[in-house]
Amino acid sequence: MKSIESAGLMSTGQVIHGAVTLEYTSVENFADEVAAGIASGSRFAGLLGIPSSSGGKTISAVMAHLNGMYTLTSIECARGRSYPSLTGVVSTADWYEHKLAEQCHVFATGHHMVKDLFLTGRNTPRSARSATGEGLFTIHYGPVRSGIYESVGYELCTPGEDLPLLVVHPGYKHRGIERSMTGRKFDEAVQVAERVEGVGSVAHAITYCLAVESVAGITIPPRAGLLRLVHAELERIADHIKVAVMLAEAAGLAVANARFSYELELVQQLRATLSGSRFSRGVVVPGGVAAPRCSPEDAMKRAAYIRQLLYEDASEAMSTPSFIDRIRYAGVLDAETAYRQGAVGPLARGATPGTDVRSYGTMPLAGAYIQAGFKGERSAMGGDGLARQQVRWEEVWDSFFMVDRALGLLSGTGLDGSWRELLPLPSGLGFGVFESPQGECMYLVEIQDGILTGCNIRPASFHNLQIFPLMFNGDIFTDFAFNEASLEISPAGAAL
């Protein structure tokens, strides 16, 4: 099995594919180069690791640039050795450094580790911070909670109403996804990728396949790109409706909750009709897609019907004072904090623009989005739950529009041909990025002779859940449910 070095992947400035550059630097300069990138306007998007010949990791800080390009600023770190912590440069590097230490045994110098942040279950998690003061007490909330929620642990420090400190314990859903993928054939590992988080099955499958296709150097057929778009946008619609369901439930609006739940079910049924799966699993494969199971014309009619129902109910909800009053000024994330923390998805776009991967002309599916009439990134400047919900509704209407356009193109006669391009056995390093419903999703993979020898996944939930405690400035205990719902994270994606 070849290492990254022996596979010829060590050259500084190597282009992995058209939008991604791999650059190596010294361990001593690592933190300084990341800090310089942030100072120049780039966004810290993650800290990823791939096995190296030293038995440790090639560690890459992913920097997203304003032009839609990505740079992987990388160092070599042997197993058991250390590298300079980035947490002092950008605090959202915290969990990445925990993960590298716990699962890869490479350590960040100067970083205060909390035992078993992601390997919860071996030991009781302990807080990294504490709040002291008269009348303060701690509520342990989770991992098992009422309703249909994934397992996640919270420590809420409160004197009764205010929340001066919130500590998140994400590891209860840890399943060892990356290790499970390693050693599998490249075309089989996609079945694991689409199960990382159910709310992002299509997005994860697309992101993984883009990474594999960047190694193979192939371009998928045009109509395969359009069908990927259809499934990805239906998934986005479903997830954004789910947020509305959760917010309506938190506000005690039984009718709105029932109506949005019904429309969510209609979307899931449409996805099942198109793909055979309510989560559109088995559709996206390396090289393309599986053919649709119903006619584009039938799917267009059903999508139009759902949109009409949803538009009426969304308009009603967004003009209901008892709904608006609970999400306005709740969970405020100001533009400066969103930028500094590298927030992604609707969480970021509710405060500041610039994070929607679909708007990057460098992405492999850009052609499909242009054909489908993508109207550009939606954003708002309020930074609160209301702003995030407004962004989500705008994205929902845009998604319905693109689904209709893409299905119309697929029903025409000008896109005949294969649904899938056959891949040779790929070898090399690949990077994929796509906009999931929660935000930017990334995969870094190493493949040798068609076998996955390394995989590092960064869902949006992993990045954004770290920012959740910063959304309680001035909020009180009863705002918790609204803030969590408008954050819209998947604990499974955060814990991997």
N, C-alpha and C positions, 0 to 999 in steps of 0.2 A: 504494500500500500504506500503510495507516494505521499510525501508531505507537501505543504504549500511551496516550500523552497524548491524541492526536487521537481515539482510540477511547473517550475518556471514562473512562479507568481510573486516573486520578491522584488521585482523592479519598481523603483520609485517612479510615481507618475503614470503607472500602468492604467489604461482605461479598461475597466471590467466590461462595460458597455457604454453606449454613447453618452449617457447622463451621469456616469459614476466613475470617479478616479480614485485609485488606491495609491496613497503616498506614505512612505515610511519615514520615521524620524527617530531620534535617539530617545531613550527613556528619560533622560535629563530634561529634554526640551518638550516633552509630551504635554504637560499641563500648560506651559507657556503658549504653545501653538494653538491649543484649544481656546485659551483665553483671548488670544489675538484674533481668532476667527469670530468669536462672539462679539468682540469690540468692533470688528469691521462690518457687522450686520448679519452674520450667519447665525443659524439656529442650531443649538445642540439637540440632536435627534436621537442619541442613544450611544451606548457603549457595548460593543459586540465582541465576542471571542470565538475563534476557530482554532482547532488543534494545530500545534506546530511540532516540528521535529525534535524540539528540546523536551517534549513531554508536557509543556505548558500550553500557552495560548499566544496566538497573534491577536492582540487587542486593538480594536479599531473604534475610535471616536467618530461617529457619523455626524458630519456637519452639512446641514441643508442650506443652500444658497438661494438668494432672492430670484435668480434666473431659473430655478427649478433643477439645478445641478446638485450633485452630492459628492462630497469628498470623504473618504475613509482615511483619516489620519491614524497611522498604525505604528505599533511597537511590538517587539518580541519579548515575552515574559515567560521564563521557565517555571515549571511547576514548583510551588513552594517559595518562589521569589516574589518580590514586590515591585510596584510601580508607583509613581506619585499620584496621590488622590486628586480627582477632579471635583470632589464635592465642594471644596472651597471656591472653585471657579463657578460652578453651576450646581445648585443643591439637588437638582433632579438626577445627578449622577449617583446619588446615594444608593438607591436600590440596585443599580447596575453593578456597583462595586460589591454590595452584599452578595449578589448572585454569583459573581466571578469568584468570590472567596469561598462561599458555601459549596458550590457545585464544581468548581474548576481548580480550587486550591491555589489561586494567584491572588495576591493581597495588595491593597492600596495603602501606602505609607501615610500615616497621619489620619486615617479614617477610623472613627470609633464604631466598631462592629457590634451589632445587637445579635445575640446568639440565636441561630435558627430562625431568621426572618422568613425564609421561604420553606424551610424544612420543618414547619410546625407539626407537632405530633410526637416528635422525639422528646422535646422538652417544652415546658410552658413558656411562651414568648414573654420577654421582658421589655418594658418601654425604654426607649433611648432617652426620653426626656421625662420630666416630672413637673407638675404645677403645685405650688404651695401657696397657702393663704388661708385666712379665716373662713371657715364654713365650706371649704372645697372638699368634694368627695369624688370618687371615681366610679363610673358605671361601666361594667363590662357588657357590651352589646354584641351579640353574636357568639360563635359563628352560626348557630342555628337561630333563625328568626321566624316571625309569623309571615304568612304569605309564601309565594313562590319566589324565593330569593336564593341566590348562590351563597355558599358559605364564605364569610369573611368576618374577621374580628375587629371590633373597635373598642378603644378605651376613651370614654368621654369624661373629661374632668370638668366639673361644673359646681357652682355654689347653689344651683337650683334652676336657673334660667339661662344665664350666659354660658358660652362654651369657650373658655380661654385656651383650652388645649384638647386636641383630638389626635390620637395615635392609632394608626392602621396596622393590623396584622394580616397580611395577605396570603399566608402560606397554606391555609386549610384546603385549598383546591389544587395544591401542587401534585402533579402526576408524572413528572419526568418526561415531558413531551419531547424535548430535544434529544434526549438519550434514546427514546423509543424510535425516533426517526432514523437515527444513525445506524448504518449497516443495512438499511433497506435499499432495494432497487429504486432508482429515481422516479419511475412511473408508479410505484406502489406507495411511496411516502406521502403522496398527495392525499391519500385516504386518511392519514393521521393529521395532516395540516388542516383539513377541513373540519376536524373535530377539536381543534384547539379551543374555540369558543363558538357555541351554537349560533349566537347572534351575528357572527362574522364568517360563517362557513365558506361562502363564495369568495369573500375578500381574501381570506387566508389561502384558499386554493389558487386564486389568481396570483397572489403575491409569490407564493412558492413556485408556481409554474413560470412566472416571469424570471425568477432567479435561475431556474433550470434552463430556460430558453436563452438567457444571456450567455450561459456556458456553451450551449450548443450552437449559438450564433444563428438561430432561425427566426423567421417572422411567420406568425400564424396567418391562415387564410383570412381575407377581409370579413367574410360573413361569420367566421368564428369569433372575431373581435367584437362584432355587433351583438352576437348572442351572449358573449361574456358580459357585455355592458347591460343587456336586458336583465340577466340574473343578478348582477351586482346592484343595479338600481332598484329592482324589486326587493332585494334584501335591505337596502337603505330605507325604502318606504316602510317596510315592516318594522324595522328597528325604531324609526322615528315615531311611528304610531304607538309602539310599545312604551315610549317615554310619555306620550300623552295619556296612555292608560294609567301609568304609575302616578303621574301628577294629578289626574282626576280622582284616583283612589285616595291619595294623600289629602286632597281637598274635600273629600266626602261627597263628591258629585257623582251619585250613583248612575244617573241617566247617561252622563258623558262617559263614564267608565264603561258602561254596557255598550254604548254605541261604538266607541273606539275599539273595544274588544271584538265586536262583531266585524268591523271593517278589517281589523288585523287578521281575523280568521279567514276572511275572503281573500286577502292577499296571500296567505299561506296556502290556501286551496288552489289559487292560480299557480303558485310556484310548483305545487305538487303535480298539477295538470301538465305543466311545461316540462318537468324534469323527472317526475316519479318520486320526488322527495319534497317534504314540506320545507326543508332547509336547502334545497337545490344541491344536494350532495350527489357526487358521481357525474356532474355535468362538466366541470372544468378539469381538463387533463393536460399534461405536458404536450405542447404542440397544437392545442386547439380545444374543442368541446365535443361532447356527445350531442347528436342531433336532437332537436326538440321533439316532444311526444304529442304535440297538438299543433294545429295550423296557426301561423302568425295572425291570421284574420280573427280566429276565435279568441286568442289571447288579447288582441287589441280591443275587442268588444267588451270583454270582462274587465280589463284594466280601466276603460273609460267609465264603466258603470261604478266601479269602486271609487274612482276619483270624484265623481259627482256626489256620491253619498258622503265621502270624507270631507270634501270642501264645505258642504253645508254644515256638518257637525263641527269642523274646526272653526269656521266663522262664528258659530254660536258660542263655542267655548271661549274664543278670544275676545268676545264682547260681554262675557259674564263677569261682573265685578268680583264675585266671591272666588273666581278662579284666578283672575289677573292679580288681585290684591295679595295672593299667597306666593306668587312667583316674582312679582316686581320687587326689586331691591333685595331679593334673597340670593344668597350664594354669590356675592359680587366678587368677580375676578377682574381687576382693572387691567388696562392694556399693558402697562409697564410690567406688572407681575406675570401676565400671560407670556409676554415676550421673554422676560428674564428666565422663566422656568421652562421655556420651550413647549408650552401647551400646544395640543393638536386637536383637530376635529372641531365640532360645534362648540366645545368648551373654549377653544381659542378664538373661533370666528365670532363668538358672542361679544368679544372684546377688541379684537384686532384682526385685520385680514392677513392673508399670505401663506396659509398652511394647507390649502386644498390641493392634493396631488393631481386631481383631475384637471386642474387649470394649467399644469406644467406641460408645455409643448414638447418637452424632452421625454415624456413617459411613453412606453411602448404602445399603449392603447389610445394615444392622443388622436390618431386618425379616426378611430371608431367614435370617439366623443365629438369630434368635429362634424362627422357625418350625421350624428344624431342631434346636432344643434345645441350642444352644451352652451349655456348662457353665461358661464363664468362663475367664479366663486361668490357665494353669498356671505355677507358678514353684517354685524351690527356693532354698535359702540357702547352699549349700556353695560355689558359685562355681568349682568345678573341673569336670573332664571328666565325672566321674560325675554331678554335679548336672545338667549340660547334657543328658546322655543320658537321665536320668530325666524331665526336662521333655519331651524329644522323644518318648519312649514314651507318656507321658500324652497328648500332643497327637495321636499316631497313633491311640490308642483313641478319643479324642474325635472325630477326623476320620471314622473308620469309622462311629461312631454317627450323626454328622450326615449323612454320605452316605446311610446307610440311611434315615434319616427323610426327607430331601429327595427321594430316589427314590420313597419310599412316597407322598409328597404328589403327586409328578408322575404317579404311576400312577393316582391317583384321578380323579374326574370334576369336581372343584370348581375346577380350574385350567386350564380350556380357554381358548383365545384365542391371541393372537399371541405369537410368540417374540421379536418385535423391534418397537420403536417407531421410525418413520421420523423422521429429524432434518431440520429446515430447515438451510440453509447458516448455520452459526454464526459469530459474530464476537465476540471478547472475550478476556479472560484467564481461564484455568481452572486449577484445582489438583485433583489426585487423589491419594489415599493409600490403600494397601491393605497387608495383612499377607502378604508373600511367605513362603516356607518359611524364608528366612534372616532375615526381619524386615521392618520398615517400609520400603515402597517408595513413592517420591513422583515425581509428574510436575507440572511447571509449563509450561503451553502458552499461546501466543498464536495466535489464529486470526482471519483476516480473510476474510470471504466464502467460508468453507469451506476456505481454504488455510492450512496451518500456517506461520506466519511466524516462530515462535520456539519452541524446546523445550529444557527443561532436565530431566534425569533424575537421580534420586538413588536407586540401588539400595541395599539394606542392605549389600551387600558393599563398596561404596565407603566407607561409614562405618566398618564393623567391621574391615576389613583394617588400618586405621591403629592399631587397638587391639592387634593381634596381638603386637607386640613387648613389650607390657606383661604378657603372660601367661607369662613365663619366670622369675619370681622363685623361685629355688631349683631350677628344673628343669635337666636336663642334656641333652646332645646327643641322646640316644636317645629323649627325650620329644617331639622335634620333630614326628614323624609323628602322634602322638596329639593334640598340641595343635592342629595344623593341621586334622586331621580333625574334631575337636570344635568348632572355630571354624566350619567349613562355609561358606566363602566361594566366590564365583565370580570368578576373575581377570578374566573378560570383563566382568562387571558392574562391577568396580572400575575397569577401564581405559576402558570405553565406547568 
